[in-house]
Amino acid sequence: MPTVALAIGGMSCAPCARAVRDTLGKLPGVPVQSVTIGAATVDYDPATTSLERISAGIKDAGYPVLGHHDPAS
């Protein structure tokens, strides 16, 4: 299962991080590793969801995804 680290804009407090964690937790095939202010790291099953769907879910929660990368690189 691939892992992706996401840079997320507009997050300024713990409730923001909780909102993103809750949103990601509702997506199928997306185990959340961590969410902090401005960032999230998740695993995802490409057979179940896509990186685009993950980004769209975060955007729907009110936060722009500023970028992403493989945390192992």
C-alpha distances in whole Angstrom, upper triangle without the diagonal:
4,7,10,13,16,20,22,25,28,27,30,29,28,28,26,23,24,24,21,19,20,20,16,16,18,15,13,9,10,10,12,12,16,18,21,24,23,19,16,13,10,6,6,6,8,10,11,11,12,12,16,16,14,17,20,19,20,23,24,24,27,25,24,21,22,20,16,15,12,13,13,16
4,7,10,13,17,19,22,25,24,27,28,26,27,25,22,23,23,19,18,20,19,15,16,18,15,14,11,10,11,12,12,15,17,20,22,21,17,14,11,8,6,6,7,8,11,12,11,11,10,14,15,13,15,18,18,18,21,23,23,25,22,21,18,19,16,12,11,8,10,10,12
4,7,10,14,16,20,22,21,24,24,23,24,22,19,20,20,17,15,18,17,14,15,17,15,15,12,10,10,10,9,11,13,16,19,17,13,11,7,6,4,6,9,11,14,14,13,12,10,14,15,12,14,17,17,16,19,21,21,23,20,19,16,17,14,10,9,6,7,8,11
4,6,10,12,16,19,18,21,22,21,22,19,17,18,19,15,14,17,16,13,15,17,15,15,13,10,11,10,10,11,12,14,16,14,11,8,6,6,6,8,11,12,15,15,13,11,8,12,13,10,11,15,15,14,16,19,19,20,17,16,12,13,10,7,6,5,6,9,10
4,7,10,13,16,15,18,19,18,20,17,14,17,17,13,13,17,16,13,15,18,16,18,16,12,13,10,10,9,10,11,13,11,7,6,4,7,9,11,15,15,19,18,16,14,11,13,15,11,11,15,15,13,16,18,18,18,15,14,10,11,8,5,5,6,6,9,11
4,6,10,13,12,15,17,17,18,15,12,15,15,11,12,15,14,12,15,17,15,18,16,13,14,11,11,10,9,10,11,8,5,5,6,8,11,12,16,16,20,19,16,13,10,12,13,10,9,12,12,10,12,15,15,15,11,10,7,7,6,4,7,9,9,13,14
4,7,10,10,13,15,16,17,13,12,15,15,12,13,17,15,14,17,19,18,21,20,16,17,14,14,12,10,10,9,6,5,7,9,12,15,16,20,20,23,22,19,17,13,14,15,12,10,14,14,11,12,15,15,14,10,9,6,5,5,6,9,12,11,15,15
4,7,7,10,12,14,14,10,10,13,12,9,12,15,13,13,16,18,17,20,20,17,17,15,15,13,10,9,8,5,5,7,11,13,16,17,21,21,24,22,19,17,14,14,15,12,9,12,12,8,9,13,11,10,6,6,5,5,7,9,12,15,15,19,19
4,6,9,12,14,14,10,11,14,13,11,14,17,15,15,19,20,20,23,23,20,21,18,19,16,13,11,9,6,8,11,14,17,20,21,24,24,27,25,22,20,17,16,17,15,12,13,14,10,10,13,12,9,6,5,6,6,9,12,15,18,18,22,22
4,6,9,12,12,8,10,13,12,11,14,16,15,16,19,20,21,24,25,22,22,19,20,17,14,12,9,7,10,13,17,19,22,23,26,27,30,27,24,22,19,19,19,17,14,15,15,11,10,13,11,8,6,7,9,10,13,16,19,22,21,25,25
4,6,8,9,5,7,10,10,9,12,14,14,15,17,19,20,23,24,20,20,17,18,14,11,9,5,5,9,11,15,17,21,22,25,26,29,27,24,23,20,20,19,16,15,16,15,11,12,14,11,9,7,9,11,12,14,16,19,21,20,24,25
4,7,8,7,8,11,12,12,14,16,17,18,20,22,23,26,27,23,23,19,20,16,12,10,6,7,11,14,17,20,24,25,29,30,33,30,27,26,23,23,23,20,18,20,18,15,15,17,14,12,11,13,14,15,17,19,21,24,22,26,27
4,6,5,7,9,10,11,13,15,16,17,19,21,22,26,26,23,22,18,19,15,11,9,6,9,12,14,17,20,23,25,29,30,33,30,28,27,24,25,24,21,20,21,19,16,17,18,14,14,12,15,16,17,20,21,23,25,23,27,28
4,5,5,6,9,10,10,12,14,15,16,19,20,24,24,21,20,16,16,13,10,8,7,10,12,13,16,18,21,23,27,29,31,29,26,26,24,25,23,20,20,21,18,15,17,18,14,15,14,17,17,19,21,21,23,24,23,26,28
4,5,5,6,9,10,10,12,14,15,17,19,22,23,20,20,16,17,14,11,10,9,12,13,14,17,19,22,23,27,28,30,28,25,25,23,24,22,19,19,19,17,14,16,16,12,12,12,16,17,19,21,22,24,26,24,28,30
4,5,5,6,9,10,11,12,14,16,17,21,22,19,19,15,16,13,10,9,7,9,11,12,15,17,20,21,25,26,28,26,23,23,20,21,19,16,16,16,14,11,12,13,9,9,9,12,13,16,18,19,21,23,22,26,27
4,5,5,6,9,10,11,12,14,16,19,20,16,15,12,13,10,6,6,6,8,8,9,12,13,17,19,22,24,26,24,21,21,19,20,18,15,15,16,14,11,13,14,11,11,10,13,13,15,17,17,19,20,19,23,24
4,5,5,6,9,10,10,12,15,18,19,16,15,12,13,10,8,9,9,12,12,11,14,14,17,19,22,24,26,23,21,22,20,21,19,16,16,17,14,12,14,14,11,13,12,15,16,18,20,19,22,22,21,25,27
4,5,5,6,9,10,11,13,17,18,15,15,13,15,13,10,11,11,12,12,12,14,15,18,19,21,23,25,22,20,20,18,19,16,14,14,14,11,9,11,11,7,9,10,13,14,17,19,19,22,23,22,26,27
4,5,5,6,8,10,11,15,16,12,13,10,12,10,7,9,10,10,9,8,11,11,15,15,18,20,22,19,17,17,15,15,14,11,11,12,9,6,9,10,7,9,8,11,11,14,15,15,18,19,19,22,24
4,5,5,6,9,10,13,14,11,10,7,9,8,6,9,11,12,10,8,10,10,13,14,17,19,21,18,16,17,16,17,15,11,13,14,11,9,13,13,10,13,12,14,14,17,17,16,18,19,18,21,23
4,6,5,6,9,12,14,11,11,9,12,11,10,13,14,15,14,12,13,13,15,15,18,20,21,18,16,18,17,18,15,12,14,14,10,10,13,12,9,13,13,16,16,19,20,19,21,22,22,25,27
4,5,5,7,11,13,10,11,10,13,13,11,14,15,15,14,12,13,12,14,14,16,18,19,16,14,15,14,14,11,9,11,10,7,7,10,9,7,10,11,13,13,17,18,17,20,21,21,24,26
4,5,5,9,10,7,8,7,10,10,10,13,14,14,12,9,10,8,10,10,13,15,16,13,11,12,11,13,10,7,9,10,7,7,11,11,10,13,12,14,13,16,16,15,17,17,18,21,23
4,6,8,9,7,7,7,10,11,11,14,16,17,15,12,12,10,11,11,13,16,17,14,13,14,14,16,13,10,13,14,10,11,14,14,12,16,15,17,16,20,20,18,20,20,20,22,25
4,6,9,8,10,10,14,15,14,17,19,19,18,15,15,13,13,12,14,16,16,13,12,14,15,15,12,10,13,13,9,11,14,12,12,15,16,18,17,21,21,20,22,22,22,25,27
4,6,6,9,10,14,15,15,18,20,19,17,14,14,11,11,9,11,12,13,9,8,10,11,12,9,8,11,11,8,10,13,12,12,16,16,17,16,19,19,18,19,20,21,23,25
4,6,8,11,14,17,17,21,23,22,20,16,15,12,11,9,8,10,10,6,7,10,12,13,10,10,14,14,11,14,17,16,16,20,20,20,19,22,21,19,21,20,21,23,25
4,6,10,13,15,17,20,23,22,19,15,14,10,8,6,5,8,8,6,6,9,11,13,11,10,14,15,13,15,18,18,18,21,21,21,19,22,20,18,18,17,19,20,22
4,6,9,12,13,16,19,18,15,12,10,6,6,4,7,9,11,9,8,9,10,12,10,8,12,13,11,12,16,16,16,19,18,18,16,19,18,15,16,15,16,18,20
4,6,9,11,15,18,18,15,11,9,6,5,6,9,12,14,12,11,13,13,16,14,11,14,16,14,14,18,19,18,20,19,20,18,20,19,16,17,15,15,17,20
4,6,8,11,14,15,12,8,7,4,6,9,12,15,17,15,13,14,13,16,14,11,14,16,13,13,17,17,16,18,17,18,16,18,17,15,15,15,14,16,19
4,7,10,14,14,11,8,5,5,7,10,14,16,19,17,16,17,15,18,17,14,16,19,16,15,19,20,18,20,18,19,17,19,17,15,15,13,12,14,17
4,7,10,11,8,6,5,7,10,13,17,19,22,20,18,18,16,19,18,14,15,18,16,14,18,19,17,18,16,17,15,17,16,14,15,14,12,15,18
4,7,8,6,4,6,9,12,15,18,20,23,21,19,18,16,18,17,13,14,16,14,12,15,17,14,15,13,14,13,15,15,14,15,15,14,17,19
4,6,5,6,9,12,15,18,22,24,26,24,22,21,19,20,20,16,16,18,17,13,16,18,15,16,13,15,14,14,15,15,16,17,15,18,20
4,6,8,12,15,18,20,24,25,28,26,24,23,20,21,21,17,16,18,17,13,15,17,14,14,11,13,12,13,15,15,17,19,17,20,22
4,7,11,14,17,19,23,24,27,25,22,21,17,18,19,15,14,16,15,12,13,16,14,13,9,10,9,9,11,12,14,16,15,19,19
4,7,10,14,16,20,21,24,22,19,18,15,16,17,13,12,15,14,11,13,16,14,14,11,11,9,10,10,9,11,13,12,15,16
4,6,10,12,16,18,21,19,16,15,13,15,15,11,11,14,13,10,13,15,14,15,12,12,10,11,11,9,11,12,11,14,16
4,7,10,14,15,19,17,15,14,12,15,15,11,12,15,14,13,16,18,17,18,15,15,12,14,12,9,10,9,8,11,14
4,6,10,12,15,14,12,12,10,13,13,9,11,14,13,12,16,17,16,18,16,16,13,15,14,11,11,10,10,12,15
4,7,10,12,12,11,11,10,14,13,11,13,16,15,15,18,19,19,21,19,19,16,18,16,13,12,10,11,12,15
4,6,9,8,7,8,8,11,11,9,12,14,13,14,17,18,18,21,19,19,16,18,16,13,13,12,13,15,17
4,5,5,6,8,9,12,12,11,14,16,15,17,20,20,21,24,22,22,19,21,19,16,16,14,16,17,19
4,5,5,5,8,11,10,11,14,15,15,17,19,20,21,24,22,21,19,21,18,16,15,14,17,18,19
4,6,8,11,13,12,13,16,17,17,19,21,22,23,26,25,24,22,24,22,19,19,18,21,21,23
4,7,10,12,10,11,14,15,14,17,19,19,20,23,23,22,20,23,21,19,20,19,21,22,24
4,7,8,6,7,11,11,11,14,16,16,17,20,19,19,17,19,18,16,17,17,19,21,22
4,5,5,6,9,10,11,13,14,15,17,19,18,17,14,17,15,13,14,14,17,19,20
4,5,5,6,9,10,11,12,14,16,17,15,14,11,13,11,9,11,12,14,17,17
4,5,5,6,9,10,10,12,14,15,14,12,10,13,11,11,13,15,18,20,20
4,5,5,6,9,10,10,12,14,14,13,11,15,14,13,16,17,19,22,23
4,5,5,6,9,10,11,13,12,11,9,13,12,11,13,15,16,19,20
4,5,5,6,9,10,11,9,8,6,9,9,9,13,15,17,20,20
4,5,5,6,9,10,9,9,9,12,13,13,16,18,20,23,24
4,5,5,6,9,9,10,10,14,14,14,17,19,20,24,25
4,5,5,7,6,7,7,11,12,13,16,18,19,22,23
4,5,5,5,5,7,10,12,14,17,20,21,25,25
4,5,7,9,11,14,16,17,21,23,24,27,28
4,6,9,11,14,16,17,21,23,23,27,28
4,7,10,13,15,17,21,23,24,28,28
4,7,9,12,14,18,20,21,24,25
4,6,9,12,15,18,19,23,23
4,6,8,12,15,16,19,19
4,7,11,14,15,19,18
4,7,11,12,15,14
4,7,9,12,12
4,6,9,8
4,5,6
4,5
4
